Structure formats: structure tokens, C-alpha cells
Amino acid sequence: MTEHKETIYIVDQIVPKPGKGKEVLDIYMAKYAPAAREQRGMTLVHQLVSPPMWLDEQSNTLTIIWTV
């Protein structure tokens, strides 16, 4: 019997309030990410901030991609 290993991707997409993008990402990485790694066995693949600069008067979109 052949064992199939498939990769499952988990994509978190967050749109914080205007001017709060960096703060939300910092909190996410400090509080959610350690538990995701240690307790759920997830691996962080990529973080994307769009547009690629912190906006003060508009919202950034944060996309965080994990594998399990």
C-alpha cells in the first residue's frame, strides 16, 4: 500500500481597520503563530501585505499562508 502525502494549505486573510495593519500583524505573529506552530503542527509558508506598505488612511490586506 502506497502512502500519499498531500499538503493542505490554510490561508488567513485579514483586512484590519485603516492604519492598523502592522499592529494586527504583530499581534497575530506574537499570539496566534506560536500556538499554530507548536500546538497544531502548522508551518508558516508566507506573509503578504498588500499593498506592500503600511497605510494610515486605508486598509491593508494581510494574507498569511500555512501548511499542515
PyMOL Python script that loads the backbone (N, CA, C, O; Angstrom):
from pymol import cmd

cmd.read_pdbstr("""\
ATOM      1  N   MET A   1       0.835  -1.165   0.000  1.00  0.00           N
ATOM      2  CA  MET A   1       0.000   0.000   0.000  1.00  0.00           C
ATOM      3  C   MET A   1       0.891   1.243   0.000  1.00  0.00           C
ATOM      4  O   MET A   1       1.806   1.351   0.817  1.00  0.00           O
ATOM      5  N   THR A   2       0.634   2.156  -0.890  1.00  0.00           N
ATOM      6  CA  THR A   2       1.410   3.373  -1.000  1.00  0.00           C
ATOM      7  C   THR A   2       0.780   4.477  -0.167  1.00  0.00           C
ATOM      8  O   THR A   2      -0.426   4.720  -0.222  1.00  0.00           O
ATOM      9  N   GLU A   3       1.635   5.138   0.608  1.00  0.00           N
ATOM     10  CA  GLU A   3       1.144   6.242   1.428  1.00  0.00           C
ATOM     11  C   GLU A   3       1.206   7.538   0.618  1.00  0.00           C
ATOM     12  O   GLU A   3       2.247   7.883   0.058  1.00  0.00           O
ATOM     13  N   HIS A   4       0.093   8.240   0.564  1.00  0.00           N
ATOM     14  CA  HIS A   4       0.033   9.510  -0.152  1.00  0.00           C
ATOM     15  C   HIS A   4       0.155  10.643   0.857  1.00  0.00           C
ATOM     16  O   HIS A   4      -0.578  10.704   1.844  1.00  0.00           O
ATOM     17  N   LYS A   5       1.086  11.526   0.589  1.00  0.00           N
ATOM     18  CA  LYS A   5       1.225  12.704   1.442  1.00  0.00           C
ATOM     19  C   LYS A   5       0.769  13.907   0.648  1.00  0.00           C
ATOM     20  O   LYS A   5       1.346  14.249  -0.384  1.00  0.00           O
ATOM     21  N   GLU A   6      -0.252  14.527   1.136  1.00  0.00           N
ATOM     22  CA  GLU A   6      -0.768  15.716   0.486  1.00  0.00           C
ATOM     23  C   GLU A   6      -0.519  16.917   1.394  1.00  0.00           C
ATOM     24  O   GLU A   6      -0.501  16.794   2.619  1.00  0.00           O
ATOM     25  N   THR A   7      -0.333  18.049   0.788  1.00  0.00           N
ATOM     26  CA  THR A   7      -0.148  19.278   1.541  1.00  0.00           C
ATOM     27  C   THR A   7      -1.468  20.024   1.592  1.00  0.00           C
ATOM     28  O   THR A   7      -2.123  20.245   0.573  1.00  0.00           O
ATOM     29  N   ILE A   8      -1.835  20.399   2.786  1.00  0.00           N
ATOM     30  CA  ILE A   8      -3.039  21.194   2.980  1.00  0.00           C
ATOM     31  C   ILE A   8      -2.589  22.611   3.287  1.00  0.00           C
ATOM     32  O   ILE A   8      -1.752  22.833   4.162  1.00  0.00           O
ATOM     33  N   TYR A   9      -3.148  23.564   2.563  1.00  0.00           N
ATOM     34  CA  TYR A   9      -2.830  24.969   2.775  1.00  0.00           C
ATOM     35  C   TYR A   9      -3.960  25.631   3.543  1.00  0.00           C
ATOM     36  O   TYR A   9      -5.138  25.417   3.256  1.00  0.00           O
ATOM     37  N   ILE A  10      -3.584  26.427   4.513  1.00  0.00           N
ATOM     38  CA  ILE A  10      -4.539  27.229   5.262  1.00  0.00           C
ATOM     39  C   ILE A  10      -4.186  28.683   4.980  1.00  0.00           C
ATOM     40  O   ILE A  10      -3.052  29.108   5.200  1.00  0.00           O
ATOM     41  N   VAL A  11      -5.153  29.435   4.498  1.00  0.00           N
ATOM     42  CA  VAL A  11      -4.915  30.834   4.136  1.00  0.00           C
ATOM     43  C   VAL A  11      -5.770  31.718   5.039  1.00  0.00           C
ATOM     44  O   VAL A  11      -6.999  31.660   5.018  1.00  0.00           O
ATOM     45  N   ASP A  12      -5.086  32.532   5.826  1.00  0.00           N
ATOM     46  CA  ASP A  12      -5.768  33.529   6.649  1.00  0.00           C
ATOM     47  C   ASP A  12      -5.673  34.858   5.913  1.00  0.00           C
ATOM     48  O   ASP A  12      -4.578  35.320   5.595  1.00  0.00           O
ATOM     49  N   GLN A  13      -6.805  35.463   5.645  1.00  0.00           N
ATOM     50  CA  GLN A  13      -6.822  36.774   5.008  1.00  0.00           C
ATOM     51  C   GLN A  13      -7.553  37.735   5.938  1.00  0.00           C
ATOM     52  O   GLN A  13      -8.712  37.527   6.297  1.00  0.00           O
ATOM     53  N   ILE A  14      -6.841  38.790   6.315  1.00  0.00           N
ATOM     54  CA  ILE A  14      -7.354  39.730   7.308  1.00  0.00           C
ATOM     55  C   ILE A  14      -7.304  41.131   6.708  1.00  0.00           C
ATOM     56  O   ILE A  14      -6.307  41.525   6.103  1.00  0.00           O
ATOM     57  N   VAL A  15      -8.387  41.874   6.882  1.00  0.00           N
ATOM     58  CA  VAL A  15      -8.418  43.275   6.453  1.00  0.00           C
ATOM     59  C   VAL A  15      -8.664  44.111   7.716  1.00  0.00           C
ATOM     60  O   VAL A  15      -9.809  44.311   8.123  1.00  0.00           O
ATOM     61  N   PRO A  16      -7.575  44.596   8.329  1.00  0.00           N
ATOM     62  CA  PRO A  16      -7.724  45.403   9.545  1.00  0.00           C
ATOM     63  C   PRO A  16      -8.326  46.778   9.250  1.00  0.00           C
ATOM     64  O   PRO A  16      -8.415  47.194   8.095  1.00  0.00           O
ATOM     65  N   LYS A  17      -8.727  47.459  10.288  1.00  0.00           N
ATOM     66  CA  LYS A  17      -9.193  48.832  10.153  1.00  0.00           C
ATOM     67  C   LYS A  17      -8.056  49.691   9.591  1.00  0.00           C
ATOM     68  O   LYS A  17      -6.884  49.364   9.774  1.00  0.00           O
ATOM     69  N   PRO A  18      -8.397  50.780   8.914  1.00  0.00           N
ATOM     70  CA  PRO A  18      -7.353  51.653   8.355  1.00  0.00           C
ATOM     71  C   PRO A  18      -6.311  52.048   9.401  1.00  0.00           C
ATOM     72  O   PRO A  18      -6.645  52.425  10.525  1.00  0.00           O
ATOM     73  N   GLY A  19      -5.046  51.954   9.004  1.00  0.00           N
ATOM     74  CA  GLY A  19      -3.944  52.334   9.877  1.00  0.00           C
ATOM     75  C   GLY A  19      -3.554  51.304  10.915  1.00  0.00           C
ATOM     76  O   GLY A  19      -2.633  51.550  11.694  1.00  0.00           O
ATOM     77  N   LYS A  20      -4.224  50.154  10.958  1.00  0.00           N
ATOM     78  CA  LYS A  20      -3.969  49.143  11.996  1.00  0.00           C
ATOM     79  C   LYS A  20      -3.277  47.887  11.464  1.00  0.00           C
ATOM     80  O   LYS A  20      -3.112  46.919  12.207  1.00  0.00           O
ATOM     81  N   GLY A  21      -2.873  47.883  10.202  1.00  0.00           N
ATOM     82  CA  GLY A  21      -2.311  46.678   9.602  1.00  0.00           C
ATOM     83  C   GLY A  21      -1.104  46.124  10.326  1.00  0.00           C
ATOM     84  O   GLY A  21      -1.067  44.936  10.649  1.00  0.00           O
ATOM     85  N   LYS A  22      -0.114  46.964  10.586  1.00  0.00           N
ATOM     86  CA  LYS A  22       1.105  46.484  11.251  1.00  0.00           C
ATOM     87  C   LYS A  22       0.801  45.987  12.652  1.00  0.00           C
ATOM     88  O   LYS A  22       1.320  44.954  13.076  1.00  0.00           O
ATOM     89  N   GLU A  23      -0.037  46.716  13.370  1.00  0.00           N
ATOM     90  CA  GLU A  23      -0.405  46.314  14.727  1.00  0.00           C
ATOM     91  C   GLU A  23      -1.087  44.939  14.725  1.00  0.00           C
ATOM     92  O   GLU A  23      -0.770  44.086  15.555  1.00  0.00           O
ATOM     93  N   VAL A  24      -2.011  44.731  13.803  1.00  0.00           N
ATOM     94  CA  VAL A  24      -2.719  43.448  13.725  1.00  0.00           C
ATOM     95  C   VAL A  24      -1.750  42.326  13.359  1.00  0.00           C
ATOM     96  O   VAL A  24      -1.809  41.247  13.950  1.00  0.00           O
ATOM     97  N   LEU A  25      -0.870  42.559  12.405  1.00  0.00           N
ATOM     98  CA  LEU A  25       0.104  41.525  12.025  1.00  0.00           C
ATOM     99  C   LEU A  25       1.030  41.203  13.188  1.00  0.00           C
ATOM    100  O   LEU A  25       1.322  40.032  13.430  1.00  0.00           O
ATOM    101  N   ASP A  26       1.495  42.210  13.910  1.00  0.00           N
ATOM    102  CA  ASP A  26       2.367  41.970  15.067  1.00  0.00           C
ATOM    103  C   ASP A  26       1.660  41.130  16.129  1.00  0.00           C
ATOM    104  O   ASP A  26       2.254  40.211  16.693  1.00  0.00           O
ATOM    105  N   ILE A  27       0.406  41.440  16.399  1.00  0.00           N
ATOM    106  CA  ILE A  27      -0.357  40.666  17.391  1.00  0.00           C
ATOM    107  C   ILE A  27      -0.568  39.232  16.898  1.00  0.00           C
ATOM    108  O   ILE A  27      -0.400  38.280  17.660  1.00  0.00           O
ATOM    109  N   TYR A  28      -0.932  39.081  15.637  1.00  0.00           N
ATOM    110  CA  TYR A  28      -1.139  37.757  15.035  1.00  0.00           C
ATOM    111  C   TYR A  28       0.126  36.908  15.180  1.00  0.00           C
ATOM    112  O   TYR A  28       0.064  35.750  15.592  1.00  0.00           O
ATOM    113  N   MET A  29       1.280  37.502  14.833  1.00  0.00           N
ATOM    114  CA  MET A  29       2.532  36.740  14.877  1.00  0.00           C
ATOM    115  C   MET A  29       2.975  36.449  16.310  1.00  0.00           C
ATOM    116  O   MET A  29       3.619  35.430  16.561  1.00  0.00           O
ATOM    117  N   ALA A  30       2.643  37.321  17.240  1.00  0.00           N
ATOM    118  CA  ALA A  30       3.037  37.120  18.636  1.00  0.00           C
ATOM    119  C   ALA A  30       2.122  36.152  19.379  1.00  0.00           C
ATOM    120  O   ALA A  30       2.579  35.403  20.242  1.00  0.00           O
ATOM    121  N   LYS A  31       0.827  36.164  19.044  1.00  0.00           N
ATOM    122  CA  LYS A  31      -0.121  35.361  19.814  1.00  0.00           C
ATOM    123  C   LYS A  31      -0.627  34.120  19.085  1.00  0.00           C
ATOM    124  O   LYS A  31      -0.684  33.043  19.678  1.00  0.00           O
ATOM    125  N   TYR A  32      -0.993  34.250  17.822  1.00  0.00           N
ATOM    126  CA  TYR A  32      -1.551  33.107  17.095  1.00  0.00           C
ATOM    127  C   TYR A  32      -0.463  32.190  16.551  1.00  0.00           C
ATOM    128  O   TYR A  32      -0.553  30.970  16.688  1.00  0.00           O
ATOM    129  N   ALA A  33       0.561  32.768  15.937  1.00  0.00           N
ATOM    130  CA  ALA A  33       1.569  31.968  15.240  1.00  0.00           C
ATOM    131  C   ALA A  33       2.289  30.950  16.137  1.00  0.00           C
ATOM    132  O   ALA A  33       2.452  29.806  15.711  1.00  0.00           O
ATOM    133  N   PRO A  34       2.724  31.299  17.346  1.00  0.00           N
ATOM    134  CA  PRO A  34       3.406  30.285  18.172  1.00  0.00           C
ATOM    135  C   PRO A  34       2.528  29.064  18.461  1.00  0.00           C
ATOM    136  O   PRO A  34       3.005  27.930  18.405  1.00  0.00           O
ATOM    137  N   ALA A  35       1.266  29.288  18.766  1.00  0.00           N
ATOM    138  CA  ALA A  35       0.364  28.164  19.036  1.00  0.00           C
ATOM    139  C   ALA A  35       0.102  27.355  17.771  1.00  0.00           C
ATOM    140  O   ALA A  35      -0.017  26.131  17.825  1.00  0.00           O
ATOM    141  N   ALA A  36       0.011  28.038  16.635  1.00  0.00           N
ATOM    142  CA  ALA A  36      -0.204  27.323  15.370  1.00  0.00           C
ATOM    143  C   ALA A  36       0.965  26.382  15.103  1.00  0.00           C
ATOM    144  O   ALA A  36       0.770  25.244  14.676  1.00  0.00           O
ATOM    145  N   ARG A  37       2.160  26.855  15.352  1.00  0.00           N
ATOM    146  CA  ARG A  37       3.353  26.019  15.129  1.00  0.00           C
ATOM    147  C   ARG A  37       3.438  24.874  16.141  1.00  0.00           C
ATOM    148  O   ARG A  37       3.554  23.706  15.771  1.00  0.00           O
ATOM    149  N   GLU A  38       3.380  25.231  17.409  1.00  0.00           N
ATOM    150  CA  GLU A  38       3.667  24.268  18.475  1.00  0.00           C
ATOM    151  C   GLU A  38       2.506  23.323  18.774  1.00  0.00           C
ATOM    152  O   GLU A  38       2.723  22.128  18.973  1.00  0.00           O
ATOM    153  N   GLN A  39       1.292  23.832  18.807  1.00  0.00           N
ATOM    154  CA  GLN A  39       0.165  23.006  19.212  1.00  0.00           C
ATOM    155  C   GLN A  39      -0.569  22.358  18.049  1.00  0.00           C
ATOM    156  O   GLN A  39      -1.178  21.300  18.211  1.00  0.00           O
ATOM    157  N   ARG A  40      -0.516  22.988  16.869  1.00  0.00           N
ATOM    158  CA  ARG A  40      -1.257  22.457  15.728  1.00  0.00           C
ATOM    159  C   ARG A  40      -0.351  21.928  14.620  1.00  0.00           C
ATOM    160  O   ARG A  40      -0.841  21.418  13.613  1.00  0.00           O
ATOM    161  N   GLY A  41       0.966  22.045  14.795  1.00  0.00           N
ATOM    162  CA  GLY A  41       1.896  21.499  13.817  1.00  0.00           C
ATOM    163  C   GLY A  41       1.884  22.189  12.457  1.00  0.00           C
ATOM    164  O   GLY A  41       2.226  21.581  11.443  1.00  0.00           O
ATOM    165  N   MET A  42       1.491  23.452  12.440  1.00  0.00           N
ATOM    166  CA  MET A  42       1.421  24.182  11.181  1.00  0.00           C
ATOM    167  C   MET A  42       2.790  24.807  10.861  1.00  0.00           C
ATOM    168  O   MET A  42       3.576  25.102  11.761  1.00  0.00           O
ATOM    169  N   THR A  43       3.050  24.999   9.582  1.00  0.00           N
ATOM    170  CA  THR A  43       4.296  25.619   9.138  1.00  0.00           C
ATOM    171  C   THR A  43       3.956  26.886   8.370  1.00  0.00           C
ATOM    172  O   THR A  43       3.184  26.864   7.411  1.00  0.00           O
ATOM    173  N   LEU A  44       4.543  27.985   8.806  1.00  0.00           N
ATOM    174  CA  LEU A  44       4.317  29.255   8.123  1.00  0.00           C
ATOM    175  C   LEU A  44       5.053  29.242   6.790  1.00  0.00           C
ATOM    176  O   LEU A  44       6.260  29.004   6.735  1.00  0.00           O
ATOM    177  N   VAL A  45       4.316  29.498   5.724  1.00  0.00           N
ATOM    178  CA  VAL A  45       4.884  29.485   4.379  1.00  0.00           C
ATOM    179  C   VAL A  45       5.140  30.901   3.883  1.00  0.00           C
ATOM    180  O   VAL A  45       6.185  31.180   3.296  1.00  0.00           O
ATOM    181  N   HIS A  46       4.179  31.797   4.123  1.00  0.00           N
ATOM    182  CA  HIS A  46       4.299  33.122   3.521  1.00  0.00           C
ATOM    183  C   HIS A  46       3.417  34.128   4.240  1.00  0.00           C
ATOM    184  O   HIS A  46       2.327  33.802   4.711  1.00  0.00           O
ATOM    185  N   GLN A  47       3.917  35.373   4.315  1.00  0.00           N
ATOM    186  CA  GLN A  47       3.130  36.509   4.793  1.00  0.00           C
ATOM    187  C   GLN A  47       3.134  37.548   3.681  1.00  0.00           C
ATOM    188  O   GLN A  47       4.187  37.864   3.128  1.00  0.00           O
ATOM    189  N   LEU A  48       1.995  38.067   3.362  1.00  0.00           N
ATOM    190  CA  LEU A  48       1.891  39.066   2.310  1.00  0.00           C
ATOM    191  C   LEU A  48       1.099  40.252   2.831  1.00  0.00           C
ATOM    192  O   LEU A  48       0.008  40.099   3.380  1.00  0.00           O
ATOM    193  N   VAL A  49       1.669  41.440   2.649  1.00  0.00           N
ATOM    194  CA  VAL A  49       0.984  42.685   2.988  1.00  0.00           C
ATOM    195  C   VAL A  49       0.678  43.384   1.678  1.00  0.00           C
ATOM    196  O   VAL A  49       1.576  43.633   0.873  1.00  0.00           O
ATOM    197  N   SER A  50      -0.592  43.700   1.465  1.00  0.00           N
ATOM    198  CA  SER A  50      -0.988  44.310   0.203  1.00  0.00           C
ATOM    199  C   SER A  50      -1.804  45.561   0.477  1.00  0.00           C
ATOM    200  O   SER A  50      -2.771  45.495   1.236  1.00  0.00           O
ATOM    201  N   PRO A  51      -1.455  46.692  -0.108  1.00  0.00           N
ATOM    202  CA  PRO A  51      -0.248  46.949  -0.875  1.00  0.00           C
ATOM    203  C   PRO A  51       0.984  46.834   0.031  1.00  0.00           C
ATOM    204  O   PRO A  51       0.858  46.848   1.255  1.00  0.00           O
ATOM    205  N   PRO A  52       2.157  46.722  -0.563  1.00  0.00           N
ATOM    206  CA  PRO A  52       3.366  46.407   0.218  1.00  0.00           C
ATOM    207  C   PRO A  52       3.950  47.601   0.986  1.00  0.00           C
ATOM    208  O   PRO A  52       5.165  47.801   1.005  1.00  0.00           O
ATOM    209  N   MET A  53       3.089  48.374   1.605  1.00  0.00           N
ATOM    210  CA  MET A  53       3.497  49.454   2.506  1.00  0.00           C
ATOM    211  C   MET A  53       2.357  49.655   3.494  1.00  0.00           C
ATOM    212  O   MET A  53       1.197  49.412   3.164  1.00  0.00           O
ATOM    213  N   TRP A  54       2.679  50.093   4.690  1.00  0.00           N
ATOM    214  CA  TRP A  54       1.640  50.295   5.691  1.00  0.00           C
ATOM    215  C   TRP A  54       0.861  51.561   5.364  1.00  0.00           C
ATOM    216  O   TRP A  54       1.440  52.626   5.151  1.00  0.00           O
ATOM    217  N   LEU A  55      -0.443  51.429   5.329  1.00  0.00           N
ATOM    218  CA  LEU A  55      -1.321  52.549   5.011  1.00  0.00           C
ATOM    219  C   LEU A  55      -1.898  53.128   6.300  1.00  0.00           C
ATOM    220  O   LEU A  55      -2.251  52.392   7.221  1.00  0.00           O
ATOM    221  N   ASP A  56      -1.987  54.449   6.352  1.00  0.00           N
ATOM    222  CA  ASP A  56      -2.555  55.108   7.530  1.00  0.00           C
ATOM    223  C   ASP A  56      -4.041  55.391   7.381  1.00  0.00           C
ATOM    224  O   ASP A  56      -4.790  55.310   8.355  1.00  0.00           O
ATOM    225  N   GLU A  57      -4.468  55.719   6.185  1.00  0.00           N
ATOM    226  CA  GLU A  57      -5.854  56.139   5.990  1.00  0.00           C
ATOM    227  C   GLU A  57      -6.698  55.135   5.205  1.00  0.00           C
ATOM    228  O   GLU A  57      -7.872  55.382   4.931  1.00  0.00           O
ATOM    229  N   GLN A  58      -6.099  54.017   4.851  1.00  0.00           N
ATOM    230  CA  GLN A  58      -6.813  52.943   4.170  1.00  0.00           C
ATOM    231  C   GLN A  58      -6.427  51.624   4.825  1.00  0.00           C
ATOM    232  O   GLN A  58      -5.563  51.581   5.701  1.00  0.00           O
ATOM    233  N   SER A  59      -7.067  50.567   4.396  1.00  0.00           N
ATOM    234  CA  SER A  59      -6.776  49.251   4.966  1.00  0.00           C
ATOM    235  C   SER A  59      -5.766  48.500   4.122  1.00  0.00           C
ATOM    236  O   SER A  59      -5.802  48.541   2.892  1.00  0.00           O
ATOM    237  N   ASN A  60      -4.863  47.814   4.807  1.00  0.00           N
ATOM    238  CA  ASN A  60      -4.011  46.829   4.157  1.00  0.00           C
ATOM    239  C   ASN A  60      -4.748  45.502   4.185  1.00  0.00           C
ATOM    240  O   ASN A  60      -5.630  45.296   5.020  1.00  0.00           O
ATOM    241  N   THR A  61      -4.397  44.609   3.288  1.00  0.00           N
ATOM    242  CA  THR A  61      -4.873  43.231   3.348  1.00  0.00           C
ATOM    243  C   THR A  61      -3.692  42.362   3.762  1.00  0.00           C
ATOM    244  O   THR A  61      -2.634  42.402   3.134  1.00  0.00           O
ATOM    245  N   LEU A  62      -3.875  41.585   4.812  1.00  0.00           N
ATOM    246  CA  LEU A  62      -2.838  40.675   5.302  1.00  0.00           C
ATOM    247  C   LEU A  62      -3.217  39.273   4.878  1.00  0.00           C
ATOM    248  O   LEU A  62      -4.318  38.808   5.173  1.00  0.00           O
ATOM    249  N   THR A  63      -2.319  38.600   4.190  1.00  0.00           N
ATOM    250  CA  THR A  63      -2.545  37.218   3.786  1.00  0.00           C
ATOM    251  C   THR A  63      -1.422  36.385   4.377  1.00  0.00           C
ATOM    252  O   THR A  63      -0.250  36.608   4.072  1.00  0.00           O
ATOM    253  N   ILE A  64      -1.777  35.429   5.219  1.00  0.00           N
ATOM    254  CA  ILE A  64      -0.806  34.552   5.886  1.00  0.00           C
ATOM    255  C   ILE A  64      -1.127  33.130   5.449  1.00  0.00           C
ATOM    256  O   ILE A  64      -2.259  32.665   5.586  1.00  0.00           O
ATOM    257  N   ILE A  65      -0.118  32.447   4.923  1.00  0.00           N
ATOM    258  CA  ILE A  65      -0.327  31.097   4.385  1.00  0.00           C
ATOM    259  C   ILE A  65       0.458  30.097   5.227  1.00  0.00           C
ATOM    260  O   ILE A  65       1.642  30.285   5.507  1.00  0.00           O
ATOM    261  N   TRP A  66      -0.225  29.041   5.618  1.00  0.00           N
ATOM    262  CA  TRP A  66       0.328  27.952   6.415  1.00  0.00           C
ATOM    263  C   TRP A  66       0.168  26.626   5.668  1.00  0.00           C
ATOM    264  O   TRP A  66      -0.685  26.502   4.790  1.00  0.00           O
ATOM    265  N   THR A  67       0.984  25.650   6.018  1.00  0.00           N
ATOM    266  CA  THR A  67       0.751  24.278   5.577  1.00  0.00           C
ATOM    267  C   THR A  67       0.580  23.390   6.802  1.00  0.00           C
ATOM    268  O   THR A  67       1.066  23.691   7.892  1.00  0.00           O
ATOM    269  N   VAL A  68      -0.123  22.294   6.585  1.00  0.00           N
ATOM    270  CA  VAL A  68      -0.310  21.306   7.647  1.00  0.00           C
ATOM    271  C   VAL A  68       0.070  19.956   7.079  1.00  0.00           C
ATOM    272  O   VAL A  68      -0.001  18.948   7.782  1.00  0.00           O
TER     273      VAL A  68
END
""", "prot")
cmd.dss("prot")
cmd.show_as("cartoon", "prot")
cmd.util.cbc("prot")
cmd.orient("prot")
